[in-house]
Every structure is written in C-alpha cells, then in structure tokens.
Amino acid sequence: MRIITVNVNGIRAAARKGFFDWLLKQNADVVCIQETKAQIHQLEDAVFTPQGYHCFYHDAEKKGYSGVALYCRSEPDEVIVGMDNPEFDVEGRYIEARFGKLSVISLYMPSGSSKEERQQVKYRCMDFFEIKMQEMKASGRDYVITGDWNIAHKNEDIRNWKGNLKNSGFLPEERAWLDKLFDEMGFVDAFRELPQQEHEYTWWSNRGQAWANNVGWRIDYHILSPSMKGTVKATDIYRDERFSDHAPLTIDYDYAMPE
C-alpha cells in the first residue's frame, strides 16, 4: 500500500507547476492533499479529478483558504467530511476515507505563526484532536493520519532548532503534545520507523535561500494507530521538483488495502 501526503499551497498553482503530471506516475493507493485554496466549483478542469482515482474535497468556507482532499484508487466504503467541530470544519481541515477496517485521513492542522489569536485556535484544535485520537485508538480500526501538522517534533526535525524555540511550530507545548501522542498513547511517526539520513525536511520558508540551503522543517507526517506499527516498508521525500513550499511525503506499507 502506498500513501502520499502533500501540502500543495494552492492546488491550481501546483497544477501549473506539474504536480499532476508527477502524481500520475506514482502509483499511489491514496493521495492526501492539504491547502487546496479553492472551492469545488473552481476545480472543474479534468486535471483535478485525475484518471484512476475517486476524488473527494473538503473546502473552507473562506475563499482561497485552507481545504483538504483525498484521491483514492479504490472507492471508499465511506467518506467522512470534517472532524465534527464547527470551529475547524468551516476551515476545511479534515477528510477521512474508510476502506474496511482502514481509515486514511488528510489533516491540515492550523498554523499559529501569523498572530497569537491563531496560536490559541491551534491549541484548541490540538486539544480536540487528541480526544478524537483517543477515540480512534479505542475503535479497533487501523488509522493512517497524514497531513500538515504544523509542528516539528524534535531537534533533528528542524535545521535551525535553536533559533526557533520560541516560534509557533516548535514551541515546547506543541512538541510535548506530540510526545504524548507517540510516547503515552502509542501512535507511530511512520517516517521515523526506518533509519533516516540527517536533515530530512518537508517544508521550507520562501524567505531567503531556505530551499536552496535545505534550511527546513519536518512538519508533514503519516501518523499511525498503534495497530499499524511495524508496517512501514519505505519512505521518500520528493525534492527533484518543487510544487509548493512543501515536498510530497510518500510511504509504502506492508499492508493490503481492504477489498
């Protein structure tokens, strides 16, 4: 099973940069997209329903903002739009496809970098989603929660960690929250299931020469329910082309997609 997650920072802009040409060569079972920045009526071009996939979108009510999507090679048994919280669902931050006992989620966690008010929104979303993850763990289902979590977990997940200790995305409270998900609740950071080279990141600021110098952050994840531990076969961060300020993260699993 192959699952890709990518924050496209505007799906129409990513299309112009060749994202869909690349995608159709990847043979993914599920593609999880964040930050579509479009309403469904703006995506009538056939490129946005790639051949061979069942496509599902959850738009933000605000135009040109947020939004998530799922492209599924097999038709899901059910698609759940929204995390059942009005504050976050109007921003289009969660969509889930169910295949038998497997759930694959595209999640776009709020960013708190613009102002303190948004950081408080992020904390509320973290608190709510932790409860949701407790429910997931107790459900007996297998979960792959992919997406832009907007948090770098440890020092090795951010190039300039010393300079970002007081910045949103690397705050002690945010990192401790991921500690809790992984260490106490048993969820799994799929990328770290395998040995990785140094300086593997998924997002680079558009300021300065961050991309060219690989001054990045790893804030895009596949996070697995405890039942999925041990299934990761291969990981890849694709940097040969640049479709947005994030790079696609592909993970292959020793797990058969339910029929």
Secondary structure as UniProt FT lines:
FT   STRAND          2..7
FT   HELIX           11..16
FT   TURN            17..18
FT   HELIX           19..23
FT   TURN            24..25
FT   STRAND          30..34
FT   HELIX           40..42
FT   HELIX           46..48
FT   TURN            51..52
FT   STRAND          54..58
FT   TURN            63..64
FT   STRAND          68..72
FT   STRAND          78..81
FT   HELIX           86..89
FT   TURN            90..91
FT   STRAND          94..99
FT   TURN            100..101
FT   STRAND          102..108
FT   HELIX           116..139
FT   STRAND          142..148
FT   HELIX           155..157
FT   TURN            159..160
FT   HELIX           162..164
FT   TURN            165..166
FT   TURN            168..169
FT   HELIX           172..179
FT   HELIX           180..184
FT   STRAND          188..189
FT   HELIX           190..193
FT   STRAND          203..204
FT   TURN            208..214
FT   STRAND          216..217
FT   STRAND          220..224
FT   HELIX           226..228
FT   TURN            229..230
FT   STRAND          232..237
FT   STRAND          249..253
//
